[in-house]
């Protein structure tokens, strides 16, 4: 999926959900945070059951989105693999281990954002 400069951020976000699912990410939730914040248009939140799986999901997203021309602005937390954030501007991806996802409960924090994919916890 080549990404044009005027690429619909929703299409990119939905494709990122598919990519994460290909690496067996659990409970993906795509929130339309742009309706309530200027931080991004969408947040993708998903779980990897271990540090290794979190890395695999992130590596796959980094590879495929780069190939498609998406610009990565920042990566946080990759080394630890507990909670990794991939910032693509309009799309921010959060891949967390189960304990981190339960503890931080991003779906609750962003509960006013409509869910595009998945059910907010």
Secondary structure, 3 states (H helix, E strand, C coil): CCCCCCCCHHHHHHHHHHHHHHCCCEEEEEEEHHHCCCCCCEEEEEECCCHHHHHHHHHHHHHHHHHCCCCCCEEECCCCCCEEEEECCCEEEEEECHHHHHHHCHHHHCCCCEEEECCCC
